[in-house]
């Protein structure tokens, strides 16, 4: 097991993380949830102390203000109990609502909400005494023990300090009128919860990164597992090679279908061939619709000849276009002049063919376009 854990050096893949999420394995911090709930409850008690005190005072007064006949009437007591429960819920609704919101929002900060039926399935391995002892004396168990001791010490220290600091106010509650005493007690309880919640926030600030690290560490994979998952998701290398070959052939066929629509094919003359198309009303500059080298270039020349697309021999321009312009892209500004000379020659050639005149002299494109000489 130790050797296997040492070999798990790779981070979990998205697929493994999604599988863990479906199983309900998400980073969770009970300290974060506890801090959120305690802080929300403390803030609610502190801010709503007057309304809560008045509501509970009315509840106590109406609950104990019973005549002898009413106390002996079972039907009245049932109605009175229902009314008091409704009043109690109405009075405590803001407090309960804030605490519920805090309990629901806290998980969003760490992993988000997740419902998994797998997490509800019974796990009988947890009933094993040996497994329980192993978890108890594991590194994680020792960390949890240290966290528990630290939380107990910190919370107890804050509680002692708070009680000593507010001892006089606690004793003074007995001399106050009931309504005021209830309100003041809520203020003090709210202050105590805010103090304790602040301590829990400090603990959660340490626990959250620890939970994230433990979760990522528990989902680590070996290199073999990563390779196996890659093979399962993408297939064997032979299958991927066949898919790439099919995709390349399909792209080549689509490219060849654009050659008859080209205005000109610039050649090397044998090594490269680049087909250009230009529609002045729709394009800002000529576009490369097909290109290729060697056998692909020969096929482009064949298709161009079959569809009477002019072939212009301009080796430097053909090399520059083949190397620097992708299929479907416009030519760069540095090649505007050279391509314009080629297109002008093509227009003159078509005009000469139409009128029966002598063909124009082919342009001589400079050999400094691509910085090479062949």
C-alpha positions as CSV (number, residue, x, y, z in Angstrom):
1,X,0.0,0.0,0.0
2,X,2.8,2.4,0.8
3,X,4.5,1.7,-2.5
4,X,1.3,2.2,-4.3
5,X,0.7,5.5,-2.6
6,X,4.3,6.6,-3.5
7,X,3.6,5.8,-7.1
8,X,0.5,8.0,-7.2
9,X,2.3,11.1,-8.3
10,X,-0.1,12.3,-11.0
11,X,-2.9,14.8,-10.4
12,X,-6.4,13.5,-10.9
13,X,-7.8,13.8,-14.4
14,X,-11.2,15.6,-15.0
15,X,-12.8,12.2,-15.6
16,X,-11.6,10.9,-12.2
17,X,-12.8,14.1,-10.5
18,X,-16.2,13.7,-12.0
19,X,-16.4,10.1,-11.0
20,X,-15.5,11.1,-7.4
21,X,-18.2,13.7,-7.5
22,X,-20.8,11.2,-8.6
23,X,-19.7,9.0,-5.6
24,X,-20.1,12.0,-3.2
25,X,-16.4,12.4,-2.7
26,X,-16.0,16.1,-2.4
27,X,-13.7,18.2,-0.1
28,X,-15.7,19.2,2.9
29,X,-14.8,21.2,6.0
30,X,-17.1,20.8,9.0
31,X,-15.2,23.6,10.7
32,X,-16.2,25.9,7.8
33,X,-19.9,25.0,8.1
34,X,-19.8,25.3,11.9
35,X,-18.1,28.7,11.7
36,X,-20.8,29.9,9.2
37,X,-23.7,28.7,11.3
38,X,-22.3,30.0,14.6
39,X,-21.5,33.4,13.1
40,X,-24.9,33.7,11.6
41,X,-26.6,32.7,14.8
42,X,-24.5,35.1,16.8
43,X,-25.2,38.0,14.4
44,X,-28.9,37.2,14.4
45,X,-29.2,37.1,18.2
46,X,-27.2,40.3,18.6
47,X,-29.2,42.3,15.9
48,X,-32.6,40.8,16.7
49,X,-32.4,40.8,20.4
50,X,-35.1,43.4,21.0
51,X,-37.7,41.7,18.8
52,X,-36.8,38.2,20.0
53,X,-37.0,39.3,23.6
54,X,-40.3,41.0,23.2
55,X,-41.7,38.0,21.3
56,X,-40.6,35.4,23.8
57,X,-41.8,37.7,26.7
58,X,-45.3,37.7,25.2
59,X,-45.1,34.0,24.7
60,X,-44.2,33.3,28.3
61,X,-46.8,35.7,29.6
62,X,-49.6,34.3,27.5
63,X,-48.5,30.7,28.2
64,X,-48.6,31.1,32.0
65,X,-51.7,33.3,32.1
66,X,-54.3,30.6,32.4
67,X,-57.3,30.5,34.6
68,X,-58.3,27.3,36.6
69,X,-61.0,26.5,34.2
70,X,-58.7,26.9,31.2
71,X,-56.1,24.7,32.8
72,X,-58.6,21.9,33.3
73,X,-60.0,22.1,29.8
74,X,-58.2,19.7,27.6
75,X,-59.6,21.1,24.4
76,X,-58.5,24.6,25.3
77,X,-55.0,23.5,26.1
78,X,-54.6,21.9,22.7
79,X,-55.7,25.1,21.0
80,X,-53.4,27.2,23.3
81,X,-50.5,24.9,22.6
82,X,-50.9,25.3,18.9
83,X,-51.2,29.0,19.2
84,X,-48.0,29.2,21.3
85,X,-46.1,27.0,18.8
86,X,-47.2,29.2,15.9
87,X,-46.1,32.3,17.9
88,X,-42.8,30.7,18.8
89,X,-42.1,29.9,15.1
90,X,-43.1,33.4,14.0
91,X,-40.8,34.9,16.6
92,X,-37.8,32.6,15.8
93,X,-38.3,32.5,12.0
94,X,-35.7,35.2,11.3
95,X,-33.1,33.5,13.5
96,X,-33.8,30.0,12.0
97,X,-33.9,31.4,8.5
98,X,-30.4,33.0,8.8
99,X,-28.9,29.9,10.3
100,X,-30.5,27.7,7.5
101,X,-29.1,30.1,4.9
102,X,-25.6,29.9,6.4
103,X,-25.8,26.1,6.6
104,X,-26.8,26.0,2.9
105,X,-24.3,28.6,1.6
106,X,-21.2,27.3,3.4
107,X,-20.8,24.2,1.2
108,X,-20.8,26.4,-1.9
109,X,-17.4,27.7,-0.9
110,X,-15.9,24.3,-0.9
111,X,-17.0,21.8,-3.6
112,X,-20.6,23.1,-4.0
113,X,-23.8,21.2,-3.5
114,X,-23.9,17.6,-4.5
115,X,-26.5,14.8,-4.2
116,X,-25.2,11.3,-4.7
117,X,-27.1,8.1,-4.1
118,X,-23.7,6.3,-3.9
119,X,-23.0,8.1,-0.7
120,X,-26.2,6.6,0.8
121,X,-25.2,3.0,0.1
122,X,-24.1,1.1,3.2
123,X,-20.4,0.5,3.5
124,X,-19.8,-2.6,5.8
125,X,-16.1,-2.1,5.7
126,X,-16.5,0.8,8.2
127,X,-17.8,-1.8,10.7
128,X,-14.5,-3.6,10.7
129,X,-12.6,-3.1,14.0
130,X,-9.3,-3.5,12.2
131,X,-10.2,-0.8,9.7
132,X,-11.4,1.4,12.5
133,X,-8.2,1.1,14.4
134,X,-6.3,1.7,11.2
135,X,-8.2,5.0,10.6
136,X,-7.7,6.0,14.2
137,X,-4.0,5.6,14.2
138,X,-3.4,6.8,10.6
139,X,-1.9,10.2,9.7
140,X,-5.3,11.5,9.0
141,X,-6.6,10.3,12.3
142,X,-3.7,12.0,14.1
143,X,-4.4,15.2,12.2
144,X,-8.1,15.1,13.2
145,X,-7.1,14.5,16.8
146,X,-4.8,17.5,16.8
147,X,-7.5,19.7,15.2
148,X,-10.0,18.6,17.8
149,X,-7.6,19.4,20.7
150,X,-6.8,22.7,19.1
151,X,-10.5,23.6,18.7
152,X,-11.3,22.5,22.2
153,X,-8.5,24.6,23.7
154,X,-9.3,27.7,21.6
155,X,-13.0,27.6,22.2
156,X,-12.6,26.9,26.0
157,X,-10.1,29.8,26.3
158,X,-12.5,32.2,24.6
159,X,-15.4,31.0,26.7
160,X,-13.5,31.5,29.9
161,X,-12.3,34.9,28.9
162,X,-15.9,35.9,27.8
163,X,-17.5,34.6,31.1
164,X,-14.9,36.4,33.3
165,X,-15.3,39.6,31.3
166,X,-19.1,39.6,31.5
167,X,-19.7,38.0,34.9
168,X,-21.1,41.3,36.3
169,X,-23.6,41.6,33.4
170,X,-24.7,38.0,33.9
171,X,-25.5,38.5,37.6
172,X,-27.3,41.7,36.8
173,X,-29.8,39.9,34.6
174,X,-31.6,38.7,37.7
175,X,-32.4,42.2,38.8
176,X,-33.8,43.4,35.4
177,X,-37.5,43.3,34.3
178,X,-38.3,40.1,32.4
179,X,-38.6,41.6,28.9
180,X,-35.4,43.5,29.3
181,X,-33.5,40.6,30.8
182,X,-34.5,38.3,27.9
183,X,-33.3,40.9,25.4
184,X,-30.0,41.5,27.2
185,X,-29.4,37.8,27.5
186,X,-29.8,37.5,23.7
187,X,-27.3,40.2,23.2
188,X,-24.8,38.5,25.5
189,X,-25.4,35.1,23.8
190,X,-24.9,36.7,20.4
191,X,-21.7,38.3,21.5
192,X,-20.5,34.9,22.9
193,X,-21.4,33.2,19.6
194,X,-19.6,35.8,17.6
195,X,-16.5,35.4,19.7
196,X,-16.6,31.7,19.4
197,X,-17.4,32.0,15.7
198,X,-14.3,34.1,15.2
199,X,-12.2,31.3,16.7
200,X,-13.9,28.8,14.4
201,X,-13.2,31.1,11.4
202,X,-9.5,30.9,12.2
203,X,-9.7,27.1,12.5
204,X,-11.6,26.9,9.2
205,X,-8.9,29.0,7.5
206,X,-6.5,26.3,8.4
207,X,-8.9,23.4,7.8
208,X,-10.1,24.3,4.3
209,X,-6.7,24.2,2.6
210,X,-6.0,21.0,4.5
211,X,-9.2,19.4,3.2
212,X,-8.4,20.5,-0.3
213,X,-4.9,19.0,-0.1
214,X,-6.2,15.7,1.4
215,X,-8.9,15.4,-1.2
216,X,-6.4,16.0,-4.1
217,X,-3.9,13.6,-2.5
218,X,-6.6,10.9,-2.1
219,X,-7.5,11.1,-5.8
220,X,-3.9,11.0,-7.2
221,X,-3.3,8.5,-9.9
222,X,-0.4,6.4,-11.1
223,X,1.1,7.1,-14.5
224,X,-0.3,3.7,-15.7
225,X,-3.8,4.7,-14.6
226,X,-3.5,8.0,-16.5
227,X,-2.3,6.1,-19.6
228,X,-5.1,3.6,-19.3
229,X,-7.7,6.3,-19.0
230,X,-6.3,8.0,-22.0
231,X,-6.5,4.7,-23.9
232,X,-10.1,4.2,-22.8
233,X,-11.2,7.7,-23.8
234,X,-9.3,8.1,-27.1
235,X,-8.7,4.5,-28.1
236,X,-5.4,2.7,-28.9
237,X,-2.6,4.5,-30.8
238,X,-3.5,2.5,-33.9
239,X,-7.1,3.7,-33.7
240,X,-6.1,7.3,-33.1
241,X,-3.7,7.0,-36.1
242,X,-6.5,5.8,-38.3
243,X,-8.8,8.6,-37.1
244,X,-6.1,11.2,-37.8
245,X,-5.5,9.7,-41.3
246,X,-9.3,9.8,-42.0
247,X,-9.5,13.3,-40.8
248,X,-6.5,14.3,-43.0
249,X,-8.0,12.6,-46.0
250,X,-11.3,14.3,-45.5
251,X,-9.7,17.7,-45.2
252,X,-7.7,17.1,-48.3
253,X,-10.8,16.2,-50.3
254,X,-12.6,19.3,-49.1
255,X,-9.5,21.3,-50.2
256,X,-9.4,19.7,-53.6
257,X,-13.0,20.6,-54.1
258,X,-12.0,24.3,-53.9
259,X,-9.4,24.1,-56.6
260,X,-11.8,24.4,-59.5
261,X,-13.1,27.7,-57.9
262,X,-9.7,29.2,-57.8
263,X,-8.5,32.1,-60.0
264,X,-5.0,30.9,-60.3
265,X,-2.6,28.2,-59.1
266,X,1.0,29.4,-58.3
267,X,3.6,26.7,-58.7
268,X,7.2,26.0,-57.9
269,X,6.8,24.5,-60.6
270,X,6.9,20.9,-59.3
271,X,7.5,20.9,-55.6
272,X,4.7,23.4,-54.5
273,X,1.3,24.5,-55.7
274,X,-0.9,27.1,-54.1
275,X,-4.4,27.9,-55.3
276,X,-5.6,31.5,-54.9
277,X,-9.1,32.9,-55.1
278,X,-10.2,36.6,-55.1
279,X,-13.6,38.2,-55.3
280,X,-13.3,41.9,-55.1
281,X,-16.8,42.5,-53.9
282,X,-16.5,40.0,-51.0
283,X,-12.9,39.8,-50.0
284,X,-10.4,42.3,-48.7
285,X,-7.5,40.3,-50.2
286,X,-6.9,37.1,-52.1
287,X,-7.4,33.9,-50.1
288,X,-5.5,30.6,-50.2
289,X,-8.1,27.9,-50.9
290,X,-5.6,25.0,-51.4
291,X,-2.0,24.2,-51.1
292,X,0.4,21.2,-51.1
293,X,3.8,19.9,-51.8
294,X,5.0,17.0,-54.0
295,X,2.2,14.6,-54.7
296,X,-0.5,16.9,-53.3
297,X,0.9,19.7,-55.5
298,X,0.8,17.4,-58.5
299,X,-2.9,16.6,-57.8
300,X,-3.7,20.3,-57.5
301,X,-2.1,21.0,-60.8
302,X,-4.0,18.1,-62.4
303,X,-7.4,19.4,-61.1
304,X,-6.5,23.0,-62.2
305,X,-5.7,21.8,-65.7
306,X,-8.9,19.8,-65.9
307,X,-11.0,22.9,-65.0
308,X,-9.0,25.4,-67.0
309,X,-7.6,27.2,-64.0
310,X,-4.4,29.1,-65.0
311,X,-1.1,27.8,-63.7
312,X,1.5,30.5,-63.1
313,X,5.1,29.5,-62.4
314,X,6.5,31.7,-59.6
315,X,8.8,29.6,-57.4
316,X,9.6,32.3,-54.7
317,X,5.9,33.3,-54.4
318,X,4.8,29.6,-54.3
319,X,7.2,28.9,-51.5
320,X,6.3,32.0,-49.5
321,X,2.6,31.3,-49.8
322,X,3.0,27.6,-48.9
323,X,5.1,28.3,-45.9
324,X,3.4,31.4,-44.5
325,X,-0.3,31.3,-45.3
326,X,-2.8,28.8,-43.9
327,X,-5.7,27.4,-46.0
328,X,-8.7,29.8,-45.8
329,X,-6.5,32.7,-44.7
330,X,-5.9,35.9,-46.6
331,X,-2.4,36.6,-48.0
332,X,-0.2,38.9,-45.9
333,X,0.3,42.5,-47.0
334,X,3.9,41.8,-47.9
335,X,2.7,39.6,-50.8
336,X,0.1,42.0,-52.1
337,X,2.3,43.3,-55.0
338,X,3.5,39.9,-56.1
339,X,0.0,38.4,-56.0
340,X,-1.4,41.4,-57.8
341,X,1.1,40.9,-60.6
342,X,0.0,37.3,-60.9
343,X,-3.8,38.2,-61.0
344,X,-3.1,40.9,-63.5
345,X,-1.4,38.4,-65.8
346,X,-4.3,36.0,-65.3
347,X,-6.8,38.6,-66.4
348,X,-4.7,39.6,-69.4
349,X,-4.4,35.9,-70.3
350,X,-8.1,35.4,-70.2
351,X,-8.7,38.5,-72.3
352,X,-6.2,37.4,-74.9
353,X,-7.8,33.9,-75.1
354,X,-11.2,35.5,-75.6
355,X,-10.1,37.8,-78.3
356,X,-7.7,35.4,-80.0
357,X,-4.7,37.7,-79.4
358,X,-1.2,36.6,-78.5
359,X,-0.8,35.6,-74.8
360,X,0.9,38.2,-72.5
361,X,4.4,37.6,-71.2
362,X,4.4,35.9,-67.7
363,X,5.5,38.1,-64.8
364,X,8.9,37.6,-63.2
365,X,8.3,37.5,-59.4
366,X,11.3,38.5,-57.4
367,X,13.2,35.7,-55.6
368,X,13.6,37.7,-52.4
369,X,10.0,36.9,-51.2
370,X,11.0,34.0,-49.1
371,X,14.7,34.6,-48.8
372,X,15.7,31.4,-50.6
373,X,16.8,30.4,-54.0
374,X,16.1,27.1,-55.6
